[in-house]
C-alpha cells in the first residue's frame, strides 16, 4: 500500500516506509519476505500493457528500508551460524512429511526428496492444494463471503490499493502449496493469510454488488440496489452467527490459558507434580509438546525427534535430558516402543499416567551411559 501511495503521490518517503514494513513482516514470519517483492511490484506501473519497474531511486529506498530492519538480524545470523538466514529454513523445501520438521539428525536433501518418486510428490502437492483451498474458503473467506470476495477482487484487480493484496494472495497461496507444502498446510497459510482479511472484507460488498447486477440483467424483475442491501444484511448476519458459534464453542466457558493445548496434554500437570514430589523441578524433559509442558510444569523441555529409539536417546544425551514422556502420538519409529514398552538398559519406567482420552502415557528416566 505504501509503495502504491508513493507511486500515486510521487513521494519517496512512502517507498522507504514500504521497505520498513516489509522488513518488519519478514522478522515476524519467514514468508514475510514476500512482502518485499509485493512492495517492489506495487510501486511499478503498466503502460500500454508493459510493466515498468521502479526507477532506481525508489527501488533503492524500498531496499534500504527493508535492510534497515533486517540487516541487524542477518548479521546476527552470520555471526552465530555462518549464514545470513537460519540454516534450517530452506531445508523445509525437502520435507516429505510434516514430521520431517523433527528429524534428528536433520536428514533433508533434494536427493532424498526426489527419491520418494513423482507419485508421492504430486500426491503431496495435490493434498496441499485441496487443504489450502479449504482454508481460503472456510477461514479467509468465512464460507459465505468467499465467492463474493473472489468477484470483488476480480473487479478491483486494477485498483492500485488492491493490486498488492492480490499479488500477495497469489504468491502466498502458491508458495504455501507448491514450495513449502507441509508447513503451509499445517498453519503457515492460516496465519499469514490474516494480513489479507481487511482487503477481503472490503472486496466482499463490491463482489456482492457485482453479482447482483449480473443477475439483475438477466432477471428484469430484480431491483439491484434493493437486492444488494438485503443480501449485504443477510451475509453480515450469517458471518456474525458463524463467528458467535465458534466463539461460544471455543472461548466462552473455557480456560483461555488452555486453548492452545490438546486434551492429551493435560496429563503434563500430573507429571509435573510427580516430578516435584520426586524433588526434581529443573531437569530437561523430552516430550511431544515442549511449549505446553514448559508452561504447565516450568521444566525445560525439548521435542521427541522423528526417528527411532536410538535417535531419541541421542537427543536426550545431547541436551542433557533426564526424563522422557512417551504418549500415543509418537513417530512411526517409536510405535513399537510405545505399544510393547520394549525394555532398554538406558531407560527406566518410572511411572505410568493416562491422557485425556484414556491412553497410557509413560514417564521414563534416562540412565547415563
N, C-alpha and C positions, 0 to 999 in steps of 0.2 A: 504493500500500500504506500509506504513512504517513497519507494522508488517511482511508483506511478505518479505520486504528487510532485516529486522532483521533476519528472518529465513534463507534467502539466503546467507547473508554475515556473519552470526553468530556474529552480533554486537548488544549488549544490548541497545545501545543508540537509535536505531530505535524503539525498543519496548516502551521505555519511551515516545518518540515523538508520537507514535501511540496513547498512552493513553491521552496525552495532546490534540491532535487534536480531539479525541473522546469527551473529556470534553468540548472543545470549541463548537463542534457540538451540544452537549446537551444543552449548555447555549443558543445557537442560536434558537433551536427548541426543543420542548419537546420530539419529536420522535427521536431526535439525540442520545438518549441513545442506539438505535440500533447499532450505530457505535462502541460502546464498545464491544458488542457481536461480531461484524464483526472483530474487531481488535484481539480479543482473538481467533477467529476461523482462521483468516488469518495467524496467527503465528503458527498454528498447521500444521501437515502434515500427510499424509497417508502412511502407509507401509503395503503392501500386502493386500490392501483393508480395513485395520483397521485404524481408526482415532487416531492419537497420539496428545494429547493436549499439550499445552505449558508446559515446565518444570517450576517448582515453581519460579525460579529467574525471568524468562521472564514474567510469569503471574503476579508476584508481580510488575514488572516495568510498565506493562500496567496499572494496577490498580492504582499504585502510580501516574503516570502521569495524569490519569483521575481525581483522587481525588485532586491533586494539583490545578486543575482548578475549580472543582465543590464544594469542601468541604466548602469554604467560603460562597457560596450561600446556601448550605444545612444548615449550622449553622445559617445563617440569617433567613431562613425559620423556623427553630426550635425555634428561639427566638421570631419571630413575630406571628407564628401560632401554635406552638407546634408540628409541623410535619416537617420532612425533605423535603417533597415535597409539592407543592401547594395543598391546601385542595380540590380544585375543579377538579384537574387533573383526578383522577381515576373515578370521577362521570360521565365522558364522556362515560364510558363503558355502562351506563344505559340510554343513550339517546333513546327515542322512535321516536322523530323527531328532525330535526336540531334546531327548535325553543326552544327545551328544554334547550339550552345553556343560554337562557334569562329568565328562570323560577325564580319567586320570590314569596315566599321563595323557595329556591332550594329543590325541592321535587323529587329527583332522588334516586332510590334504586333498588336493584335486584328484590325485591318483585313486585314493580310497573312495572318493565321491563318485567318480565315473565307473569304478569297478563294480558298483552295485547294478549297473545296467540301465539302459534308457527307459525300460519299462517302469522301474521303480522311480526314476527321476520324474518322468512325465506324470505318473500317478500322484506323486507328492505335490507337484505343481497344480494339478487338477483339483486335488482335495483342498489345497490352499485357496485356489480361486473361488471354489464354492463357499468355503468358510468366510472369506473376506467379503464376498458379495452379500452374505447373510449379515455380516457386521455392518456393512454400508447401509443395507436396507433396514434392519431392525434397530440398530443402535444409533448410527449417524443420521438415518432418515426417519427415526421414530415411527416406522412402519407406515402410518397413514400419510406422512408427508413425503415419503420417498419419491413417488412418481412426479409430484409437483416440484420437488427440488430439482430433479433432472430437467424438467421442462423449463423451469425458471433459469437455470444455469445456461441452458442452450440459448434462450432468448437474450441473456445478458453476456454472452460469451465475448462480445466485442467491447464491453464496457471496461474502461481502464481499472476501475476498482474491483472488478470481478476476475479479470484475467489472471492475476497472481493466485487467487484461490483455486481457480480451475486448474491451472498448471500444477500447483502443489498437490491437489487432489489426485490428478492423473499420475504424477510421479510417485506419490506416496503409495497409492494402490499398486502400481507396477512393482516398485521396489519391495514392498511387503509381501507380494505374491510370488514373484519370479526370481528375486535375488536373495533376500533374507526370508526365505519361505517359512521356516518353522518359528523363529522369533516373531515374525509378523502375525501369524495366526494365533499365537499364544499371548497376545496382549500388545504387541508393537503397533499394529494398526488401530486397535481400540483406543489406545491412549493418545497417539499422535494425531488421530483424526479429530480430537476435541478442538483443535485450532480451526477446523473448518465449520464448526457448528454455527457461529454468527453469520457466516456467508450463506450457509444452507437455509437457515431460518429466514433470512432476508429474501432469499430467492424463491422460497415456497409460495408466498402470496402472488408473486409475479407469474410463477408457473401455473398456479390455480386459475388466475385470470386468463392466461393464455389458453388453457384447456377449455374453460367455459366459453370463451369467444369462438373457439374451433367448433364446439358442439352447437353453439347458437347459430352459426352459419348454416348448419345442416338441419336444425330444428327451429323453424320460424316462430314457433310459439314461445320460445325461451326469451326472457329478458336478461341479457348478460349481466348488467350491473346488480340486479336483484339476486340472481343466482350466485354471483360471486360473493356477495355479503353473506348469504345463507350458508354456503359451503365453507367460507372462512370461519364463521362461528362454529359450525359443526366440527371442522378439523381441530380448531383450538380446544373444543370440549373433549374430543377423543384423546388428544395428546395429554390434556390435563388429567383425564381419568386414568390413562395408562401410567402416567408419572405417579399419580397418587397411589395406585395399586402397588406399583413396585416399591415406592417409599414405605408404604404401610407394611409390606411383606418383609422388607429387609432392614428397616431402620426403627420404626415405631415398636416399642416394647423390647428392643434388643439392646444389649450392652455394646455401645459404639466401639469400645476398645477391643471387641472380639470379632468385629465384622470381617476382618481380614483373615481370620483363622478358620480352618475346617473343623468339623466336629471331631475328627480323628486327632486333632492337635490338643484337645482339652486335657488329654492324659499327661501332657507335659507338666502341668502344675503338680500332679501326683508324683511324677518322677522327681521334680524339683524338691518337693517336701521330703521324699525318701532320701535324696542325697543330702539334704540339710540335716536330717536325723543321723546320717552317716558321717556327719561333721565334715561335709565337703560342700563348699559354696563357691568354689572358684575354678574347678577343673574344666578343661575343654571337653565338650561333648560332640560326638559325630551323630547327626540326626537328619531326618528328611527335610525339616523346615527350620533352618537355623534362626531366622529372624523371630519367628514365633517362640521358639524355645528360649532364646535370649530374653525376649520381652517378658515371658511368663516366669522365668526362673532366675534371671540375672547371670546365668552361666554363659561364658563364651562358647560359641557353637560353630561348627563347620558342617558342610553338606556331605551326605553319603555320595560317594562317586558312582558314576555309571560304569560299573565293572564287576569283577568277581571278588571273592574274599581276599585274595592277595592284594588287590587294589585298595580295598577297604582298610586293611592293616597298614599298607604303605602310607595312606593318608593319615591314619591315626599316629603313626610313628613320626611322620614329617612335622606334624603340627602339635605334637605332644598331647594328644587326646588320651584321657584316662577312661572314658566311658563311651559306649556305642549304643544308641537306641535304634532297634530294628522293628519296623512295623510292616503292615501288609503292603504298603506302597514302596516296594523295593524294585530295583532294576532287575532285568532278566538274569544277570549273572549271580544274583543273590537269592533267587527264588527258592532253590533247593535248601539253601542255608536257613531261610525263614520257615519253610513248611516242615522240614525234617529236623531242624535245630541240630545240624551236624556238629559234633564236638570238634574243638580246635584247642590245641595246647596254649594258644595265646589269648583265648577268650574264656572268661568265667561267667556263667549265667548268674547274675546277682539277684534279679527279681523279675517277675512276670506281672504285667499290667493288662488292662483291657481298654481299647479305644472307645469312641462314642458309638461305634456300630457293633460292639461286642467282639471284635477281633483281637487276638493276643498281640501285645507289644512287649518286646524283650529288652531288658537292660543288661548289657554285658560290660564287665570290667576288662580293660585291656591289660594283659600281663606283659611286662617288659621282656624283650627277647634276651 
